[in-house]
Amino acid sequence: MRQGNTFTGYVFLDGQWQQEGDPAMVTMPDPVYIGLALTSHSSGVTSQAVFSEVTITGAVTGQFTEQVVGDEAMPSNDPVALYVGIANAGGSPAIVPYGDPAASQIGIGTQWRIDLQEFAAQGVNLTDVDKIFIGLGDKANPQPGGSGTMYIDDIGLYPQSVPLTEVWFEAEAAGTLGASWRSYDDPNASGGKGIGSNDGDGDDNDFAPGAEWMATYSFTAPAGEYKILLRGQENGSDSFWVRIPGAILQTHEDPDQPGTGWVRFNGFDAPSGWAWDEVHSNDHDNAVVTWVLPAGEHTLEIAKREDGMLLDAILITTNLDQDQDVLPDAIAQP
């Protein structure tokens, strides 16, 4: 509710409206726009809702209109290219274009990794960079015109040229295995065993569960960017929660649990028996998730999300191009 420049939030609990938190002061010069927001919580997926019994008091004019905001608004941009440039002091910049000439219309959060050698090959001294810039259009032949909005998130620098690192685990060999996990004997599983849950154990669709459903795996790794592949089997459902606390950078976190590092790994593709699948995010158009880790000790945490999903083996790797379809059915035993 707004009164002048004072905004107060309310929630509807136990049949009545209750104030949520303290009022906030926000200076609102004319004109002021008000509205009701809706989200599907999944980038690129639209949703629909009907609002009723909405009343406005005071000197308010104009009719309600529809306005798409956020990621879904990007396709309305004019189609133009995107590029990144870096330069030494007084030198000519090196320019690396994004592969899509209509990059301005990409409607979902997308990570763009650039090998610094692409700049070095154009004569830039990587040990003495003076500036970095991001542009739209053709840097060599700028043209007037074009309209729209783009959002640039994190800009980071991290090592990628590291030796291939692979860390393997049997799921049942967790350093800590929550008391509620069930163990299954299966001759087709790696090591002859897997872990999981039965229907009726209780789904945890919205938030990761407590310690009783947590499996942890400790490992040592050099600095680099990693992805995770799990060998699992659908037994009624198809999802886990996954995270590596302490990562320098992680793509595609669950938006409902910001800052926790949890990934909602839904849509595990193993309907016909044990199969490998890359950890991907249900909240970001099933994009594969990667973690940038500093050198040292780390812990992978996997938690149950839906009843009936089974877990057999785990691979953590710097090979971001690793094909899940060529991984072995059983991992080498120590």
Residue pairs with C-beta under 8 A, 6 or more apart in sequence:
1 7
1 8
1 9
1 10
2 28
2 34
5 25
5 26
5 27
5 28
6 23
6 24
6 25
7 23
7 24
7 25
7 26
8 19
8 23
8 24
9 19
9 20
9 21
10 17
10 18
10 19
10 20
11 17
11 18
11 20
12 18
34 56
34 60
35 64
35 67
36 51
36 54
37 69
38 47
38 48
38 49
39 47
39 70
40 46
40 47
41 255
41 256
41 283
42 282
42 283
42 284
42 285
43 71
43 72
43 107
43 108
43 109
43 283
43 284
43 285
44 71
44 72
44 107
44 108
44 285
45 285
46 72
68 76
71 107
71 108
71 109
72 107
73 107
73 149
74 104
74 105
74 106
74 107
74 148
74 149
74 150
75 105
75 107
76 148
77 104
77 105
77 147
77 148
77 149
77 150
78 104
78 145
78 146
78 147
78 148
79 101
79 102
79 104
79 105
80 101
80 102
80 103
80 104
80 136
80 137
80 146
81 97
81 98
81 100
81 101
81 102
81 103
81 104
81 136
81 137
81 138
82 97
82 98
82 100
82 103
82 104
82 134
82 135
82 136
82 150
83 95
83 96
83 97
83 98
83 134
83 135
83 136
83 139
84 95
84 96
84 98
84 112
84 114
84 132
84 133
84 134
84 135
85 93
85 94
85 95
85 96
85 132
85 133
85 134
85 135
85 139
86 93
86 94
86 119
86 124
86 129
86 131
86 132
86 133
87 93
87 94
87 124
87 129
87 130
87 131
88 124
88 125
88 128
88 129
88 130
89 128
89 130
91 123
91 124
91 125
91 130
92 123
93 124
93 131
93 133
93 139
94 118
94 119
94 120
94 121
94 122
94 123
94 124
95 122
95 139
95 140
96 114
96 118
96 119
98 112
100 106
103 136
104 136
104 146
104 148
104 150
108 284
108 285
108 287
109 153
109 252
109 284
109 287
110 287
111 251
111 290
113 160
113 225
115 160
116 126
119 126
120 126
132 155
134 152
136 146
136 150
137 143
137 146
154 249
156 248
156 249
156 292
158 223
158 224
158 225
158 248
158 249
158 292
159 223
159 224
160 224
160 225
162 222
162 223
162 224
162 318
163 222
163 318
164 317
164 318
164 319
165 221
165 222
165 224
165 226
165 316
165 317
165 318
166 315
166 316
166 317
166 318
166 319
167 219
167 221
167 315
167 316
167 317
168 313
168 314
168 315
168 331
168 332
169 217
169 219
169 300
169 313
169 314
170 190
170 191
170 193
170 312
170 313
170 314
170 331
171 193
171 194
171 195
171 215
171 231
171 311
171 312
171 313
171 314
172 183
172 191
172 193
172 194
172 195
173 191
173 217
174 195
174 215
174 216
174 217
175 216
175 217
175 218
175 299
176 214
176 215
176 216
177 195
177 215
178 210
178 211
178 212
178 213
178 214
178 215
178 303
179 212
180 197
180 201
180 212
180 213
180 304
181 195
181 196
181 197
181 213
181 215
181 304
182 195
182 196
182 197
182 198
182 201
183 193
183 194
183 195
184 193
184 194
184 195
184 196
184 310
185 192
185 193
186 192
186 193
186 194
186 274
186 312
188 273
188 274
188 329
189 274
189 312
190 231
190 274
190 312
190 313
190 328
190 329
190 330
190 331
191 312
191 313
191 330
191 331
191 333
193 312
194 233
194 274
194 310
194 311
194 312
195 215
195 310
195 311
196 233
196 235
196 304
196 308
196 309
196 310
196 311
197 213
197 304
197 307
197 308
197 309
198 307
198 308
199 236
199 307
199 308
200 307
201 304
201 307
202 307
203 237
203 305
203 306
203 307
204 213
204 241
204 303
204 304
204 305
204 306
205 305
205 306
206 256
207 256
207 257
208 241
208 243
208 257
208 260
208 262
208 303
208 305
209 241
209 303
209 304
213 303
213 304
214 301
214 302
214 303
215 301
215 302
215 303
215 311
216 299
216 300
216 301
216 302
217 299
217 300
217 301
217 302
217 314
218 297
218 298
218 299
218 300
219 297
219 298
219 299
219 300
219 316
220 296
220 297
220 298
221 293
221 295
221 296
221 298
221 316
222 295
223 293
223 294
223 295
224 292
224 293
224 318
225 290
225 291
225 292
225 293
225 318
225 320
226 244
226 290
226 291
226 292
226 293
226 316
226 317
226 318
227 278
227 279
227 288
227 289
227 290
227 291
227 316
227 317
227 320
227 322
228 242
228 278
228 279
228 289
228 291
228 300
228 314
228 315
228 316
228 317
229 276
229 277
229 278
229 279
229 314
229 315
229 317
229 322
229 324
229 327
230 240
230 242
230 265
230 268
230 276
230 277
230 279
230 302
230 311
230 312
230 313
230 314
230 315
231 274
231 275
231 276
231 311
231 312
231 313
231 314
231 327
231 329
232 240
232 268
232 270
232 274
232 275
232 277
232 309
232 310
232 311
232 312
233 270
233 273
233 274
233 275
233 309
233 310
233 312
234 268
234 270
234 271
234 308
234 309
234 310
235 308
235 309
235 310
236 306
236 307
236 308
236 309
237 305
237 306
237 307
237 308
237 309
238 266
238 267
238 268
238 269
238 270
238 271
238 306
238 309
239 264
239 265
239 266
239 267
239 268
239 282
239 305
239 306
239 309
240 265
240 268
240 302
240 303
240 304
240 305
240 309
240 311
241 262
241 263
241 264
241 265
241 301
241 302
241 303
241 304
241 305
242 262
242 263
242 265
242 279
242 289
242 300
242 301
242 302
242 303
243 250
243 260
243 261
243 262
243 263
243 300
243 301
244 250
244 261
244 291
244 293
244 298
244 299
244 300
244 301
245 261
245 299
245 301
246 293
246 294
246 298
246 299
247 261
247 291
247 292
247 293
248 292
248 293
248 294
249 291
249 292
250 261
250 263
250 289
250 290
250 291
250 292
251 281
251 284
251 287
251 289
251 290
251 291
252 263
252 280
252 281
252 283
252 284
252 287
252 289
253 260
253 261
253 262
253 263
253 281
254 260
254 262
254 263
254 264
254 281
254 283
255 283
262 303
263 279
263 281
263 289
264 281
264 282
264 283
264 305
265 279
265 280
265 281
265 282
265 289
265 305
266 282
266 305
267 280
267 282
267 286
268 277
268 309
269 275
269 277
270 277
274 312
274 329
275 324
276 315
276 324
276 325
276 327
277 324
278 288
278 322
278 324
279 288
279 289
280 286
280 287
280 288
280 289
281 287
281 289
290 320
300 314
300 316
302 311
302 314
313 330
313 331
315 322
315 327
315 331
